[in-house]
Amino acid sequence: MVLRRRTVLLLTLATMDAVGGFCVAAPNPVKAGLAQENQPASQSAGTKLVGTVKAIAGNAVTLAPDSGSGITVLVQDSTRMVRTAPGQTSLKDATPIKLQDLQVGDRILVRGQPSADAKSLVASAVIVMKRSDIEQKQQAERADWQKRGVGGLVSAVDAGSGTITISTMAMGTVNKLAIHISKDTVIRRYAPESVKFDDAKPGTLDQIKPGDQLRARGSRSADGSEFAAEEIISGWFRNIAGTVASVDASQNTVNVMDAITKKPVSVKVGGDSQMRKLPPMMAQGIAMRLKGGPAGVPPTGGGTGGSASSASQPGGGAPPSDAGGSRPGGGRDFQQMLNRLPALTLADLQKGDAVMIVATQGTATGGVTAITLLSGVEPILTSSSSATQATLLSSWSLGAPGGEAAAQ
């Protein structure tokens, strides 16, 4: 899936640094690292706020902070305003701009003096990242994740050598790939109840366990068996295979009878959920591959009657489409194939339909949220093990760019 990462942009007084992802989702500008910067106006005389411009009227700018309620920023003639590009680590190359250059949707960091009621702030300095610059960077990052990304199910972790082994699926064939981690590799971990890239937290290698789903961006070896990771993001997600018991379109939920636990599961379908249906011939072809038979699988996107864009972001997201594209000596990535299938809606699901779902962990009191829901999978469920089914859907489109809005 596409990671939709919305690029996590760190803004500080001296920097506005894009640190990764996409909403895929594109990741939401400014998230990590800002908790300490973004304090309510009433807490500090020298307040710093980071957020998105919602409206401009005269010298009054309505700001929606990343945390807290909206506030009016008053820009004076003496206010210093500069524009910097995503990814810059200092203001050395920042350029002066005027208030009239500011637009709705731009990301800004403001420093200034709050009013007594904390509803407005007189700005002494404003650092601006243009919305167009952010979107351009997000598009470039999404494209790079698509080009140099891989995704799969973690089968082993060797902390001593910094190696993670993942199982990947290429048109019905399960392959092993060694992901190598260095001291420079950026590691992130998805939040338990979020598929958005910009909700992911900094992670460590020891958090990654067999059974986790993982995506990495970096460089593959010439023989395709090893991968040097520049960035990885992982999480534990639930795999559900069974039949539809009922659908509640008003609540955006589908109740599934899990074939393994023999218990019903309530699955919520959100805006970032990717829903697809396999055409019968494609499902049969994949099932034959899983059983070790001849290919018989149509080319990616072939015979599906059109294409569909990747769901949301991943996010985000989360956060790029998928993972790996064509591999040396192998077929196209299964997730890329899914991205080209026609989209499915809850109204298309019928009682008794067989489905495979990758979902969030869920809680003891609530249901789970679908990341990927695939129908038309009867042949696959009868020809493969639960482990193979998990590998099949282990490359996901979490909070991908576009999902959360590319704001990631």
N, C-alpha and C positions, 0 to 999 in steps of 0.2 A: 504494500500500500504506500501510498505516498506519504511520506512522512509529513506533511503540511507544515512544516515547522515554522513558524513565524519566527523571524530572526530575533533572537534574544538580544536586545541592544542595551548595553550597560551605559547609563549616562551618569557621569559624576561631574563635579564642578569643573574639572580639567579635561574630562574625556567623555566621548560618546562612542562606545566601542561595541561593534556588532560581534557577538560571541557565538553565533551559530544558529542552526536550525533553519526552518522555513515555517509558515502557515502554512508541516509540512508542513503544521501545520504549517504558511509563512509564519513564523513565530511572532508573538506579540512584542512589539518594540518595547524595550525597557521592562524588564521584569526582574531577573536575577540581579542581586547586588544592590538593589535600590531600596530595600527595606529600611536601611539606616539613613539613606538620603531623604526619603520621601516622608517626612514627618508632618503631622497636621499643623496648620498655620499657628494655632494657639500654643504650640509647644516650644517655639523658638523664635527669638527676635530676628535672627538671620535665617529665615526659613528657606528651604530648598524644596522645590516641587518638580516632579516629572510627570508629563501627561500628554494628552492630545488636544489640539486646538479644535474647539467645537463651534465657535462663532467669533466674529470680529466686528466691533461697532466703534468707530472713532479710535480712541486710544485704549479702549477696553477690550481685552481678549478673554473670552470664556474658556477656561481650561478644565478638562476632565482629567483629574490626577489618576495615576495608576492605583492609588488607594485613597480612600476618603471621598468626601463630596466635592462637587464642582466649586470653583472659585473664580472670581473676576481678577484678572491681572491687569494692572494699570501701567502702561508703558509711557514713560516720560521722555522729554528731549534728552535728558542726561542718561537714560538707560543705554547700556552697552549691549548691542545685539550682534551676534556673529553666527555664521552658517558653517557647519562642519559636515563632512561626509561620513556615512556609516563605515565603521572599520578603522577610523582614525583613532590613535591613542593619545593625541595631544591636540591642543588648539593652535599649534605652530602654523598650520596651513589653513586655519579658519579665515573666512572672509567677512568683512563688515556688511551688514544688510540693514535695511530700514523696515519700519513697521509695515509699510505698504507691500513689502515682499512676502510677508507672512500670509499663509493660506490655511483654510479649514483642512484638517487632516494632518497637518505638520506635527511632528513631535518636538517638544521643547523642554528644556530644563530651565527653571526660573529661580533666581535668588532675589530675595527682597524683604521688605518690611510688611508684616501683616497688619490688618486693621484690628481694632479692639474686638470686633465681633467675629473675626477670622473669616469673613465672607469675601474679603478682597485683599489684594497684596500689591504694594507699589514696588515694581521691579527695578532692581539696580543692574541686573545682568540677565540676558536671555540667550541661551545657546539653542540653535535651531537645526533640526535635521528635517530636510524637505521630504514630504510624503513620496514624491516622485523618485528621490534618491533611494529611499528605503525599499520601495517596490522594485526598483531596478536591481538592487543588491539581492533581494529575496528571490527574484527570478533567476539570477545567476547562481545562487546557492542551490535552488531546487534543481536546476539543470545539472549542477555538479553532483548532487546526490544521485540523480538518475543515471548519470554517466559513470560515476566512480563509487556507487554504493552497492552493498550486499546486505542480505537479510536472511535470517534463519532461526532455527531452534537450537539453543545451547545444549550440547551433549556432554561437554567436559570442560573443566577450568583447571589450568595448571598455573597457580599463582607464582610459583618459583621461576618459571620461564616467561611468565607474562603471556601465556597463550590460551585462547578460548577456541574450542572446536565447536563449530555449528553445523547443523544439517540443513542443506538447502534443497529445494525442489526445482528441477528443470524439466517441465513437461513429463511428469510422472516418474522421473528418475531421482532418487535420493542421493545426494553427494555430500562429502565431508569437506569442510574448509577450515583451515587453521588461521585464526585472527590473532595477529601479534600486536601486543600493547607496548608502547614505550613510555618514557617519563613525560613526553610531550603530548601523549594522546589525551584528548578531552573526553572525560567519561561522565555521562548523565544517566539518571534513573527516573523512569516515569513514576508519577504519583499513583498510589493504589486506585484512586477513583477517577482518574483523568486520563484521556487519550490525547491530551494536547501537549505539544512539544514545549510550550512556554510554561507549563506547570511542572515540567521535569526539574529535578534538583541535581546539584553536583553529586556524583557518585564515586564509588571506589571499586576496584577489581574484586574485592572480597564479597561485595554485595551480589555479584552475578553467580547464579547457580544453574545446574542442569535443569532443563525444562523452561528456563526463561526464553523470551523472544528478544532478539538482538538485531540491531541494524548498525552498520559501520560504513564510514566513508574513508577512502584511502586508495592504495594501489595494490593490484593483484600481481602475483608472480607470473612469470612467463608460462609455466605449466598449469596455472589456474588453481593450484592446491593450497596456496598460502596468500595471506592478505595483510599488508602493513596498514594498521588503522591510525588515521589522524584524529578521528572522532567516533565515539560509539554511544549508543543510547539503548538501554535495555529495560525490561520490565517483566513481571510475571502476569500472564493473562490466562483466562480460563478458556478451555476448548470444550465446546458442546456439540454433540452429534445426536440427532434424534428426529422426531417428527413433530410437525406443528399440531398442537392441541386446539388452539384458538387464537384469534387475532382481535385486539381491541384498538381500532384505529383512532378512537377519541383520546386514548391514553398513550398512543404511540408505543404499544407493547405487543409482543407475541409470546404466547405461552408454549413452551417446547417440552415434550417428554424426552428426557435424556435417556439415550439407549443404554448407557453404561450404569448410571445410578438408579435407573428406573423411577426417577422422581421428576415432577414437573419443575420447570425453571421459568421464571418471568424475566423476559429480556426486553429492555427498553431500547428503542431505536431513536437515535438522536441525529442532529444535523451533520455530525461528523461520521456517522455510521456508513460503511460502504456495503451496498446490497447489490448482488449480481445473481444471474441465473445461467447455469451452464446449459447450452443446447444439448439435446440427447446424444448426437454423434460425438461431441467433444467429451461428454461425460463417459461414454462407452470407451473412447480412445484412451482416456486417462486411466480408467479402470483396467484396461488391458495392459497398459504400461506397468501399473502397480502389481499386477499378477505375473509380470515377466513376459507378457505376450508381445506381439508386434505393435508398432507405434499406433498407426491409425488415427492420430490426432491431427485435426486441421491446423493449418498455420495460424499464428496468433492473429486473432480478429477475423479469421476466415469463416465465412458462413454464418456469421452472427447477425447479419443484417444491419450493420452500422457499428459505430464506436461510441464510447461514452467516456467523458473525462473522468479523471480520478476523483474519488470522493474527497471532500474536504481535505487533515492537517494536521496522530498523531500524532495533533496537532501536532489543532493548530492548529497540534496539531498536533509536530510534529511534524522533527520534526522532525518530501520528494517522492515521486512516483515510485517505482520500486527499483530495485535492488539488483543490480547486476546485469540486466540486459542479457545479451548473448554471452555465454561463457566459452572459453576455449574447449573444444571437444564436446560441447553440450548443446542442448536446445535452448530456446528462449525461456526466460524466467517465467514461472507460473504466475507471479503477481502481475507482470506486464500483460499477460494474457487476460487476466481478470479485469484489468483497467480498461480493456477494449470491448468488454462485453456490455450489452445493453443494461441500463440500470433497472433495478427491481424496486417496487414499492410495497408497502404493507398490504395494499389492496390486491396485489397480485398473488399473495400467499393464500393457500387453501388448507383446510384441515386435512392432515394426513401427508402433506408435503414433507419430503426429507430435506433436512437442512444441516449444514455445518457452520458453526459460529465461533469466532474468536471474540471474547468479551472481557470487560474489566473484571477484577476480582470480586466486586460486589461486597455487601456487608451482611451481617447476620440477620438484620431486620428488613433489608431491601433487596431488590433484584439486581441484575447486572446490566451493563450497557454494551450493546453490540459495537464492535470495531469493524468486523467483517461478517456478513451473513451471506452464505452461498446456498442457493437452492438448485434443484435439478441434479442432486448428488446421489440418488439411489444406487447406481452402479458402483460408485466409489465406496459407499458405506458397506456394501456387501463383499467388496473385494480387497479391503485393506484393514490394517489394524488401527487402533486408536492413535498409536504413536505416529504412524504414517500420515494419518489425517491431520494431526497437529502440525507436522512438518509442512504439509501441503499449504496450510494457511498461515504459516509463521512469518511471512513477510507482510507487514501491514502498512496501512496508510494512516498513521496516527497524527493527528493534529497537523496535517500537512498543510502546506501553503495553500491558502484558500480555505482550508477548513476552518480554522478559527479565524480565518480571515487573513490569512497571510499576515496576520499581524504578528504572528509569532515572530 
